Amino acid sequence: MAAASDYLEDILFNWYFRGVAHTPPATFYVGLFTVAPTDAGGGTEVTGGGYARVAITRAAGSWTAASGGNGSGTNVSALSYGTTSGVWGTVVAFGIFDAASAGNLLIWDTVGPYTIGSGTTVAIPANSLGLRFS
């Protein structure tokens, strides 16, 4: 189960209970980590070897709909990182950010581990990136 970052938890509380306006980004970015972050952030994101976060649009067609009170959904389409041009190391977590680089970590979770070498095609298949509020 993915965890909301402290940053996102503060936004949600202030918006829902205090009426503080917040405009979410039009696009989110999925990053990969070789050292998992925590709710406070940190971790070690993959660098080099042709790595870049993958964009996913904030839209109804990008995620399956939550229903039945489970507060969860998955990515509708595959998210492709392409083919690596160098070693990415062992990926142990993903994070969803509000920017293509730097920015704020919103949600994260552990995965794998997956060892990613040079020349590897990396993708998150459709309906494989699950998010759940609980």
TORPA-4810 file (N, C-alpha, C, O; in nm, 3 decimals):
<nodes>
NODE_1_0.085_-0.117_0.000_0.000_0.000_0.000_0.089_0.123_0.000_0.177_0.136_0.085_M
NODE_2_0.067_0.214_-0.094_0.145_0.336_-0.106_0.118_0.429_0.013_0.009_0.428_0.071_A
NODE_3_0.219_0.507_0.048_0.208_0.600_0.160_0.210_0.743_0.109_0.289_0.777_0.020_A
NODE_4_0.125_0.827_0.165_0.127_0.969_0.133_0.245_1.033_0.205_0.276_0.997_0.319_A
NODE_5_0.310_1.127_0.138_0.421_1.200_0.201_0.364_1.297_0.304_0.246_1.330_0.303_S
NODE_6_0.451_1.343_0.393_0.410_1.445_0.491_0.358_1.569_0.418_0.261_1.631_0.462_D
NODE_7_0.423_1.605_0.307_0.382_1.721_0.228_0.236_1.707_0.181_0.156_1.799_0.198_Y
NODE_8_0.202_1.591_0.122_0.066_1.568_0.074_-0.033_1.560_0.189_-0.145_1.610_0.177_L
NODE_9_0.004_1.497_0.299_-0.085_1.488_0.414_-0.123_1.627_0.464_-0.239_1.651_0.498_E
NODE_10_-0.026_1.719_0.469_-0.055_1.856_0.513_-0.150_1.925_0.416_-0.243_1.993_0.459_D
NODE_11_-0.127_1.908_0.285_-0.215_1.969_0.185_-0.358_1.916_0.202_-0.453_1.995_0.204_I
NODE_12_-0.373_1.785_0.213_-0.507_1.726_0.225_-0.579_1.773_0.351_-0.697_1.807_0.345_L
NODE_13_-0.508_1.776_0.464_-0.571_1.822_0.587_-0.614_1.967_0.575_-0.728_2.002_0.607_F
NODE_14_-0.523_2.052_0.530_-0.554_2.195_0.520_-0.665_2.223_0.420_-0.746_2.314_0.442_N
NODE_15_-0.670_2.148_0.311_-0.776_2.166_0.212_-0.910_2.116_0.265_-1.009_2.189_0.261_W
NODE_16_-0.913_1.993_0.316_-1.040_1.931_0.352_-1.100_1.989_0.480_-1.221_2.011_0.487_Y
NODE_17_-1.018_2.013_0.580_-1.071_2.057_0.709_-1.062_2.207_0.733_-1.139_2.262_0.811_F
NODE_18_-0.968_2.273_0.664_-0.950_2.416_0.689_-0.992_2.502_0.571_-0.994_2.625_0.583_R
NODE_19_-1.025_2.441_0.458_-1.070_2.517_0.343_-0.959_2.593_0.273_-0.986_2.690_0.202_G
NODE_20_-0.834_2.550_0.292_-0.721_2.616_0.227_-0.711_2.564_0.083_-0.694_2.445_0.060_V
NODE_21_-0.721_2.656_-0.011_-0.718_2.618_-0.153_-0.583_2.559_-0.193_-0.478_2.603_-0.146_A
NODE_22_-0.589_2.459_-0.279_-0.468_2.400_-0.337_-0.502_2.355_-0.478_-0.603_2.289_-0.500_H
NODE_23_-0.416_2.392_-0.572_-0.436_2.348_-0.710_-0.334_2.239_-0.740_-0.214_2.267_-0.743_T
NODE_24_-0.380_2.117_-0.762_-0.285_2.009_-0.793_-0.225_2.030_-0.931_-0.283_2.099_-1.015_P
NODE_25_-0.109_1.971_-0.955_-0.046_1.986_-1.087_-0.128_1.916_-1.194_-0.202_1.822_-1.165_P
NODE_26_-0.115_1.961_-1.318_-0.185_1.898_-1.430_-0.120_1.765_-1.467_-0.183_1.679_-1.527_A
NODE_27_0.007_1.750_-1.429_0.082_1.630_-1.461_0.158_1.584_-1.338_0.216_1.666_-1.266_T
NODE_28_0.157_1.455_-1.313_0.238_1.395_-1.207_0.354_1.322_-1.274_0.349_1.294_-1.393_F
NODE_29_0.457_1.292_-1.197_0.576_1.226_-1.251_0.616_1.111_-1.160_0.628_1.127_-1.039_Y
NODE_30_0.635_0.994_-1.221_0.667_0.873_-1.145_0.818_0.851_-1.152_0.874_0.832_-1.260_V
NODE_31_0.881_0.853_-1.036_1.025_0.831_-1.025_1.054_0.696_-0.962_0.968_0.636_-0.899_G
NODE_32_1.177_0.650_-0.980_1.222_0.521_-0.926_1.339_0.545_-0.830_1.421_0.635_-0.852_L
NODE_33_1.346_0.465_-0.725_1.447_0.482_-0.621_1.531_0.356_-0.601_1.481_0.245_-0.612_F
NODE_34_1.659_0.376_-0.572_1.747_0.266_-0.532_1.757_0.258_-0.380_1.796_0.154_-0.326_T
NODE_35_1.722_0.365_-0.311_1.703_0.366_-0.166_1.568_0.431_-0.143_1.545_0.543_-0.187_V
NODE_36_1.478_0.361_-0.075_1.341_0.408_-0.057_1.336_0.538_0.023_1.414_0.558_0.116_A
NODE_37_1.244_0.628_-0.015_1.221_0.747_0.066_1.139_0.711_0.189_1.105_0.595_0.211_P
NODE_38_1.106_0.812_0.267_1.012_0.798_0.378_0.902_0.900_0.355_0.905_0.973_0.256_T
NODE_39_0.806_0.906_0.444_0.701_1.007_0.431_0.758_1.148_0.433_0.697_1.241_0.379_D
NODE_40_0.875_1.166_0.495_0.941_1.297_0.501_1.021_1.328_0.374_1.072_1.439_0.359_A
NODE_41_1.032_1.230_0.283_1.109_1.251_0.159_1.238_1.171_0.163_1.243_1.062_0.221_G
NODE_42_1.341_1.226_0.100_1.471_1.159_0.099_1.474_1.043_0.003_1.407_1.044_-0.100_G
NODE_43_1.552_0.942_0.037_1.573_0.829_-0.052_1.676_0.866_-0.157_1.726_0.978_-0.161_G
NODE_44_1.707_0.770_-0.243_1.801_0.794_-0.353_1.732_0.759_-0.483_1.705_0.642_-0.511_T
NODE_45_1.703_0.862_-0.563_1.639_0.841_-0.692_1.743_0.798_-0.794_1.859_0.838_-0.787_E
NODE_46_1.701_0.715_-0.889_1.788_0.672_-0.999_1.838_0.795_-1.072_1.764_0.892_-1.090_V
NODE_47_1.964_0.792_-1.116_2.021_0.900_-1.198_2.103_0.838_-1.309_2.149_0.724_-1.298_T
NODE_48_2.122_0.913_-1.416_2.208_0.869_-1.526_2.146_0.757_-1.607_2.035_0.712_-1.580_G
NODE_49_2.222_0.712_-1.707_2.180_0.597_-1.787_2.052_0.619_-1.865_1.982_0.523_-1.897_G
NODE_50_2.021_0.746_-1.898_1.900_0.777_-1.973_1.774_0.784_-1.889_1.663_0.787_-1.944_G
NODE_51_1.789_0.787_-1.756_1.674_0.790_-1.666_1.606_0.927_-1.664_1.673_1.030_-1.662_Y
NODE_52_1.475_0.926_-1.665_1.393_1.044_-1.639_1.259_0.997_-1.584_1.211_0.889_-1.621_A
NODE_53_1.201_1.074_-1.498_1.068_1.042_-1.446_0.969_1.035_-1.563_0.986_1.102_-1.664_R
NODE_54_0.866_0.953_-1.545_0.764_0.937_-1.648_0.640_1.017_-1.609_0.594_1.010_-1.495_V
NODE_55_0.588_1.093_-1.704_0.470_1.177_-1.681_0.342_1.096_-1.687_0.329_1.003_-1.766_A
NODE_56_0.248_1.133_-1.600_0.113_1.077_-1.605_0.017_1.193_-1.578_0.025_1.259_-1.475_I
NODE_57_-0.074_1.214_-1.671_-0.166_1.327_-1.663_-0.269_1.308_-1.554_-0.319_1.198_-1.531_T
NODE_58_-0.300_1.418_-1.486_-0.407_1.417_-1.386_-0.539_1.424_-1.460_-0.587_1.532_-1.496_R
NODE_59_-0.599_1.307_-1.484_-0.723_1.298_-1.560_-0.794_1.168_-1.528_-0.731_1.070_-1.487_A
NODE_60_-0.924_1.169_-1.546_-1.004_1.049_-1.518_-0.956_0.930_-1.601_-0.962_0.816_-1.554_A
NODE_61_-0.909_0.955_-1.723_-0.865_0.847_-1.810_-0.727_0.792_-1.777_-0.685_0.693_-1.838_G
NODE_62_-0.656_0.852_-1.682_-0.522_0.805_-1.646_-0.523_0.700_-1.535_-0.428_0.622_-1.523_S
NODE_63_-0.629_0.698_-1.455_-0.640_0.608_-1.340_-0.775_0.539_-1.343_-0.874_0.596_-1.390_W
NODE_64_-0.781_0.417_-1.292_-0.910_0.352_-1.274_-0.985_0.424_-1.162_-0.922_0.482_-1.073_T
NODE_65_-1.116_0.421_-1.166_-1.197_0.492_-1.067_-1.202_0.416_-0.936_-1.216_0.294_-0.933_A
NODE_66_-1.192_0.491_-0.828_-1.214_0.432_-0.696_-1.364_0.411_-0.678_-1.444_0.493_-0.721_A
NODE_67_-1.401_0.300_-0.615_-1.542_0.273_-0.591_-1.554_0.175_-0.475_-1.457_0.109_-0.437_S
NODE_68_-1.673_0.165_-0.420_-1.698_0.069_-0.315_-1.630_0.101_-0.183_-1.618_0.015_-0.096_G
NODE_69_-1.586_0.227_-0.168_-1.525_0.269_-0.044_-1.383_0.222_-0.021_-1.332_0.233_0.090_G
NODE_70_-1.317_0.168_-0.125_-1.180_0.120_-0.102_-1.075_0.226_-0.129_-0.958_0.204_-0.098_N
NODE_71_-1.112_0.341_-0.187_-1.017_0.451_-0.206_-0.895_0.415_-0.285_-0.786_0.465_-0.257_G
NODE_72_-0.909_0.329_-0.386_-0.791_0.285_-0.460_-0.813_0.292_-0.610_-0.927_0.294_-0.657_S
NODE_73_-0.703_0.296_-0.683_-0.706_0.294_-0.828_-0.568_0.255_-0.881_-0.470_0.253_-0.807_G
NODE_74_-0.562_0.225_-1.012_-0.437_0.188_-1.075_-0.421_0.267_-1.206_-0.517_0.323_-1.258_T
NODE_75_-0.297_0.269_-1.256_-0.269_0.335_-1.383_-0.341_0.262_-1.497_-0.337_0.139_-1.503_N
NODE_76_-0.404_0.336_-1.586_-0.478_0.277_-1.698_-0.383_0.232_-1.808_-0.402_0.126_-1.867_V
NODE_77_-0.280_0.312_-1.837_-0.185_0.281_-1.945_-0.049_0.246_-1.888_-0.015_0.284_-1.776_S
NODE_78_0.030_0.172_-1.966_0.167_0.142_-1.926_0.247_0.272_-1.918_0.222_0.366_-1.993_A
NODE_79_0.343_0.276_-1.827_0.432_0.390_-1.811_0.571_0.346_-1.854_0.634_0.263_-1.788_L
NODE_80_0.620_0.399_-1.965_0.746_0.352_-2.023_0.861_0.447_-1.994_0.854_0.567_-2.021_S
NODE_81_0.969_0.390_-1.939_1.093_0.465_-1.916_1.189_0.448_-2.034_1.296_0.509_-2.036_Y
NODE_82_1.151_0.367_-2.131_1.236_0.342_-2.247_1.344_0.240_-2.214_1.332_0.164_-2.118_G
NODE_83_1.449_0.239_-2.296_1.561_0.147_-2.278_1.678_0.221_-2.215_1.717_0.327_-2.262_T
NODE_84_1.732_0.164_-2.110_1.841_0.228_-2.037_1.967_0.237_-2.123_1.995_0.150_-2.205_T
NODE_85_2.042_0.346_-2.103_2.171_0.360_-2.172_2.286_0.342_-2.074_2.402_0.368_-2.107_S
NODE_86_2.253_0.297_-1.954_2.352_0.271_-1.850_2.285_0.195_-1.737_2.164_0.168_-1.741_G
NODE_87_2.361_0.160_-1.637_2.311_0.083_-1.523_2.232_0.175_-1.430_2.280_0.282_-1.392_V
NODE_88_2.111_0.134_-1.394_2.029_0.209_-1.299_2.042_0.155_-1.157_2.002_0.223_-1.062_W
NODE_89_2.095_0.037_-1.141_2.108_-0.023_-1.009_1.985_-0.104_-0.972_1.909_-0.147_-1.059_G
NODE_90_1.967_-0.125_-0.843_1.855_-0.205_-0.794_1.743_-0.113_-0.747_1.758_-0.042_-0.648_T
NODE_91_1.632_-0.114_-0.819_1.517_-0.030_-0.787_1.435_-0.097_-0.677_1.396_-0.213_-0.689_V
NODE_92_1.411_-0.022_-0.569_1.339_-0.076_-0.453_1.213_0.001_-0.418_1.138_-0.039_-0.328_V
NODE_93_1.188_0.113_-0.488_1.071_0.194_-0.456_1.036_0.285_-0.573_1.119_0.311_-0.661_A
NODE_94_0.911_0.333_-0.573_0.870_0.437_-0.668_0.818_0.555_-0.588_0.782_0.541_-0.471_F
NODE_95_0.813_0.670_-0.652_0.755_0.789_-0.591_0.681_0.868_-0.696_0.722_0.871_-0.812_G
NODE_96_0.574_0.931_-0.657_0.501_1.020_-0.747_0.527_1.163_-0.701_0.507_1.198_-0.584_I
NODE_97_0.571_1.245_-0.797_0.613_1.382_-0.771_0.522_1.481_-0.843_0.446_1.443_-0.932_F
NODE_98_0.532_1.608_-0.804_0.457_1.714_-0.871_0.541_1.789_-0.973_0.499_1.894_-1.021_D
NODE_99_0.660_1.737_-1.006_0.747_1.802_-1.105_0.834_1.698_-1.173_0.858_1.590_-1.119_A
NODE_100_0.881_1.730_-1.294_0.964_1.638_-1.372_1.101_1.618_-1.309_1.163_1.513_-1.326_A
NODE_101_1.148_1.718_-1.236_1.272_1.703_-1.159_1.256_1.786_-1.033_1.179_1.882_-1.030_S
NODE_102_1.328_1.748_-0.929_1.312_1.811_-0.797_1.165_1.801_-0.758_1.110_1.691_-0.760_A
NODE_103_1.100_1.911_-0.721_0.959_1.908_-0.684_0.935_1.840_-0.551_1.028_1.817_-0.473_G
NODE_104_0.809_1.808_-0.526_0.767_1.749_-0.398_0.723_1.605_-0.417_0.646_1.574_-0.508_N
NODE_105_0.772_1.518_-0.330_0.726_1.380_-0.326_0.584_1.380_-0.270_0.558_1.442_-0.166_L
NODE_106_0.492_1.312_-0.338_0.353_1.307_-0.295_0.317_1.171_-0.236_0.259_1.163_-0.128_L
NODE_107_0.353_1.066_-0.307_0.319_0.929_-0.267_0.438_0.840_-0.301_0.507_0.865_-0.400_I
NODE_108_0.461_0.737_-0.220_0.570_0.644_-0.249_0.534_0.506_-0.197_0.445_0.490_-0.114_W
NODE_109_0.605_0.406_-0.248_0.588_0.269_-0.199_0.709_0.187_-0.242_0.782_0.225_-0.334_D
NODE_110_0.730_0.077_-0.175_0.839_-0.013_-0.212_0.793_-0.105_-0.325_0.674_-0.131_-0.343_T
NODE_111_0.891_-0.153_-0.401_0.868_-0.248_-0.511_0.985_-0.345_-0.515_1.087_-0.325_-0.448_V
NODE_112_0.969_-0.450_-0.594_1.080_-0.541_-0.626_1.147_-0.606_-0.507_1.081_-0.652_-0.415_G
NODE_113_1.276_-0.610_-0.510_1.371_-0.529_-0.587_1.389_-0.578_-0.731_1.374_-0.696_-0.762_P
NODE_114_1.421_-0.480_-0.819_1.447_-0.506_-0.960_1.584_-0.451_-0.996_1.609_-0.331_-0.984_Y
NODE_115_1.674_-0.538_-1.041_1.806_-0.494_-1.084_1.798_-0.453_-1.231_1.761_-0.533_-1.316_T
NODE_116_1.833_-0.327_-1.258_1.819_-0.270_-1.393_1.958_-0.242_-1.450_2.028_-0.152_-1.404_I
NODE_117_1.995_-0.319_-1.549_2.124_-0.302_-1.615_2.112_-0.218_-1.741_2.003_-0.176_-1.778_G
NODE_118_2.224_-0.194_-1.806_2.227_-0.119_-1.931_2.157_-0.199_-2.041_2.170_-0.321_-2.048_S
NODE_119_2.082_-0.128_-2.126_2.012_-0.193_-2.235_1.881_-0.259_-2.196_1.824_-0.334_-2.275_G
NODE_120_1.833_-0.233_-2.075_1.708_-0.291_-2.026_1.590_-0.199_-2.060_1.597_-0.079_-2.037_T
NODE_121_1.484_-0.255_-2.113_1.362_-0.178_-2.135_1.282_-0.181_-2.006_1.250_-0.287_-1.953_T
NODE_122_1.250_-0.061_-1.956_1.183_-0.048_-1.827_1.045_0.011_-1.846_1.030_0.116_-1.909_V
NODE_123_0.943_-0.055_-1.792_0.805_-0.005_-1.798_0.727_-0.056_-1.679_0.754_-0.163_-1.624_A
NODE_124_0.629_0.022_-1.640_0.532_-0.022_-1.540_0.406_-0.058_-1.618_0.344_0.031_-1.677_I
NODE_125_0.368_-0.185_-1.621_0.252_-0.226_-1.701_0.123_-0.157_-1.656_0.111_-0.111_-1.542_P
NODE_126_0.028_-0.150_-1.747_-0.105_-0.096_-1.713_-0.162_-0.174_-1.595_-0.142_-0.295_-1.582_A
NODE_127_-0.232_-0.103_-1.510_-0.298_-0.159_-1.391_-0.202_-0.222_-1.290_-0.241_-0.308_-1.212_N
NODE_128_-0.076_-0.178_-1.290_0.024_-0.232_-1.198_0.068_-0.133_-1.091_0.122_-0.174_-0.987_S
NODE_129_0.047_-0.006_-1.114_0.086_0.096_-1.017_-0.039_0.129_-0.936_-0.122_0.209_-0.978_L
NODE_130_-0.051_0.066_-0.819_-0.171_0.081_-0.739_-0.154_0.184_-0.629_-0.052_0.187_-0.560_G
NODE_131_-0.255_0.269_-0.614_-0.259_0.368_-0.507_-0.385_0.346_-0.425_-0.492_0.317_-0.479_L
NODE_132_-0.371_0.360_-0.294_-0.487_0.337_-0.208_-0.481_0.429_-0.087_-0.378_0.436_-0.019_R
NODE_133_-0.590_0.497_-0.060_-0.603_0.575_0.062_-0.674_0.489_0.165_-0.778_0.428_0.136_F
NODE_134_-0.617_0.484_0.284_-0.684_0.407_0.388_-0.661_0.471_0.524_-0.710_0.420_0.625_S
</nodes>
